[in-house]
């Protein structure tokens, strides 16, 4: 981890504070009653200012004022941005008229400039001060909490997302290996941000980072220092694992020379304000390349992934769509008493696996892509649906969201682009012959729902995977950007 970035950021912040004090601006002036007025004034002054140095100080003052706002004041501030910092309608009409009269590049450029909301320029200027990028990311996290109740703020969110797509372009991201020698400040954040398989304590973290057969990689951005954007945890194994509890409990059991499989078992987004900004696809592909260079003996790259919507889909299919399951399966799913009963597991497995295969292969989101969010993410990245594992996760969360089911998605470097194209163009679910056979194993599945409505999809878990590209409609495109803390939950 490059700690010089944090040092430089702290130094710039200190210099900025000293400069502000020298011109008579206190570092924390204002209280909750006047903070909104101060912030509104600061934003106005920032948009009118032409001096670089004064802009930096005003931007820092504005972000400090924002931190003083309570929930209602932040909502009011977002409405100010949405209503008073929109594009100038008269300028747009004038620029469009000029372009229609003379459709050259100069008039087109003027039209583009007129169409840009003023709040985008304001956000760029707020980004001038040290630490500004991270504070703006946190600001958007506040906004996202309000969008559902205040859909009129969606255009404002679109401006944040538009700017972040450039600010967090792949070219700015830095891949760092996280190990037991990484600074403690970063390790604390890995514990806090882990969103798939909770890290219980420092000993648990050491078991995921220190052994020879464990790896962790994260993307960082130079503008936000030691705050990770996303990280993936990797286990080096001999063969493809089928149970997460066994994988976590047996770290340090495989040497680097013995390992032939790299397993991505947890992918966590760290910044709520960057929801909808895609990092996971770049991360996995780059980590595959890093591991191939470091360990040429690795021949397989797979995930051990949850199936977050399976339990809800199965319950709904039985209650509302007339899907019938055996009395044995119905009993054990209702009472959740199969974990210590091997005989019951053997009897349940074929039917449950067939239901799961049908859900992953045949049941579609209204966009035409698979209903399961994690499947959409990995298939959109170019992976294939390799194997169903049951019981794969016997934790309370694993049983609640998927009746203990987990899945291996297979990343074959020479087939990634081919699989990605098949999925993005035709929504094709590339899967192994075993999974394909299981998806057709139960004739009763002909009665099961194959496409979900918007009402039904809204009830699924919100912590969905980053969505793949090219959804079917503008509405689906907006929904597909809903990326929560975790890619794998």
Buried (B, 14 or more C-beta within 10 A) or exposed (E): BEEEBBEBBEEBBEEBBEBBEEEEBEEEBBEEEEBBEBBBBBBBBBBEBEEEEBBBBBBBBBBBBBEBBEEEBBBBBBBBBBEEBBBBEEBBEBBBEBBEEEEEEEBBEBBEEBEBBBBBEBBBBBBBBBBBBBBBBBBBBBBBBBBEEBEEBEBBBBBBBBBBEEBBEEEEBEBBBBBBEBEEEBBEBBBEBBBBBEBEEEEBBBBBBEBBBBBBBBBBBEBBBBBBBBBBBBBBBEEBBBBBBEBBEBBEBBEEEEBBBBBBBBBBBBBBBBBBBBBBBBBBBBBBEBBBEEBEEBEBBBBBBBBBBBBBBBEBBBEEEEBEBBEEBEBBBEEEEBEEEEEBBEBBBBBBBBBBBBBBBBBBBBBEBBBBBBBBBBBBBBBBBBBBBBBBBBBEBBBBBBBBBBBBBBBBEEBBEEBBEBBBEEBEBBBBEBBBEBBBBBEBBEEBBEEBEEEBBEEBBEBBBBBBEBBBEEEBBBBBBBBBBBBBB
